Amino acid sequence: MGRQAAWLSDVAAINPITHIVNAARALFTGGFLDISALHRLITATANATLGLILSTHAMKRRP
Protein backbone atom coordinates (compact mmCIF):
# COMPACT_ATOMS: atom_id res chain seq x y z
CA MET A 1 0.00 0.00 0.00
CA GLY A 2 2.85 2.33 -0.63
CA ARG A 3 1.81 4.13 -3.82
CA GLN A 4 -1.84 4.93 -3.14
CA ALA A 5 -3.51 8.09 -1.97
CA ALA A 6 -3.50 8.83 1.74
CA TRP A 7 -7.28 8.64 2.03
CA LEU A 8 -7.28 5.23 0.40
CA SER A 9 -4.73 3.99 2.94
CA ASP A 10 -6.99 5.22 5.74
CA VAL A 11 -10.01 3.43 4.27
CA ALA A 12 -8.01 0.23 3.75
CA ALA A 13 -6.78 0.33 7.35
CA ILE A 14 -10.33 0.13 8.73
CA ASN A 15 -11.75 -2.21 6.08
CA PRO A 16 -12.26 -5.69 7.56
CA ILE A 17 -11.63 -7.35 4.20
CA THR A 18 -8.09 -5.93 4.24
CA HIS A 19 -7.40 -7.73 7.51
CA ILE A 20 -8.83 -10.99 6.19
CA VAL A 21 -6.72 -10.81 3.03
CA ASN A 22 -3.58 -9.98 5.02
CA ALA A 23 -4.22 -12.95 7.31
CA ALA A 24 -4.62 -15.25 4.32
CA ARG A 25 -1.38 -13.92 2.84
CA ALA A 26 0.46 -14.54 6.10
CA LEU A 27 -0.87 -18.09 6.29
CA PHE A 28 0.06 -18.83 2.66
CA THR A 29 3.61 -17.59 3.22
CA GLY A 30 4.10 -19.81 6.25
CA GLY A 31 3.20 -17.38 9.01
CA PHE A 32 1.21 -19.94 10.99
CA LEU A 33 2.79 -18.85 14.25
CA ASP A 34 2.59 -15.13 13.47
CA ILE A 35 0.54 -13.42 16.18
CA SER A 36 -0.78 -10.79 13.75
CA ALA A 37 -2.28 -13.55 11.59
CA LEU A 38 -4.06 -14.86 14.67
CA HIS A 39 -5.43 -11.41 15.47
CA ARG A 40 -6.63 -11.00 11.91
CA LEU A 41 -8.35 -14.37 11.94
CA ILE A 42 -10.06 -13.46 15.21
CA THR A 43 -11.19 -10.21 13.59
CA ALA A 44 -12.55 -12.11 10.59
CA THR A 45 -14.43 -14.49 12.86
CA ALA A 46 -15.88 -11.61 14.86
CA ASN A 47 -16.99 -9.86 11.65
CA ALA A 48 -18.67 -13.01 10.36
CA THR A 49 -20.41 -13.59 13.69
CA LEU A 50 -21.62 -9.99 13.89
CA GLY A 51 -22.89 -10.14 10.31
CA LEU A 52 -24.76 -13.36 11.02
CA ILE A 53 -26.36 -11.94 14.15
CA LEU A 54 -27.40 -8.69 12.47
CA SER A 55 -28.76 -10.39 9.38
CA THR A 56 -30.71 -12.92 11.44
CA HIS A 57 -32.17 -10.10 13.51
CA ALA A 58 -33.12 -8.18 10.37
CA MET A 59 -34.81 -11.21 8.84
CA LYS A 60 -36.84 -11.86 11.98
CA ARG A 61 -38.14 -8.28 11.97
CA ARG A 62 -39.50 -8.52 8.42
CA PRO A 63 -43.27 -8.96 8.16
C-alpha positions as CSV (number, residue, x, y, z in Angstrom):
1,M,0.0,0.0,0.0
2,G,2.9,2.3,-0.6
3,R,1.8,4.1,-3.8
4,Q,-1.8,4.9,-3.1
5,A,-3.5,8.1,-2.0
6,A,-3.5,8.8,1.7
7,W,-7.3,8.6,2.0
8,L,-7.3,5.2,0.4
9,S,-4.7,4.0,2.9
10,D,-7.0,5.2,5.7
11,V,-10.0,3.4,4.3
12,A,-8.0,0.2,3.8
13,A,-6.8,0.3,7.3
14,I,-10.3,0.1,8.7
15,N,-11.7,-2.2,6.1
16,P,-12.3,-5.7,7.6
17,I,-11.6,-7.3,4.2
18,T,-8.1,-5.9,4.2
19,H,-7.4,-7.7,7.5
20,I,-8.8,-11.0,6.2
21,V,-6.7,-10.8,3.0
22,N,-3.6,-10.0,5.0
23,A,-4.2,-12.9,7.3
24,A,-4.6,-15.2,4.3
25,R,-1.4,-13.9,2.8
26,A,0.5,-14.5,6.1
27,L,-0.9,-18.1,6.3
28,F,0.1,-18.8,2.7
29,T,3.6,-17.6,3.2
30,G,4.1,-19.8,6.2
31,G,3.2,-17.4,9.0
32,F,1.2,-19.9,11.0
33,L,2.8,-18.9,14.3
34,D,2.6,-15.1,13.5
35,I,0.5,-13.4,16.2
36,S,-0.8,-10.8,13.7
37,A,-2.3,-13.6,11.6
38,L,-4.1,-14.9,14.7
39,H,-5.4,-11.4,15.5
40,R,-6.6,-11.0,11.9
41,L,-8.4,-14.4,11.9
42,I,-10.1,-13.5,15.2
43,T,-11.2,-10.2,13.6
44,A,-12.5,-12.1,10.6
45,T,-14.4,-14.5,12.9
46,A,-15.9,-11.6,14.9
47,N,-17.0,-9.9,11.6
48,A,-18.7,-13.0,10.4
49,T,-20.4,-13.6,13.7
50,L,-21.6,-10.0,13.9
51,G,-22.9,-10.1,10.3
52,L,-24.8,-13.4,11.0
53,I,-26.4,-11.9,14.2
54,L,-27.4,-8.7,12.5
55,S,-28.8,-10.4,9.4
56,T,-30.7,-12.9,11.4
57,H,-32.2,-10.1,13.5
58,A,-33.1,-8.2,10.4
59,M,-34.8,-11.2,8.8
60,K,-36.8,-11.9,12.0
61,R,-38.1,-8.3,12.0
62,R,-39.5,-8.5,8.4
63,P,-43.3,-9.0,8.2
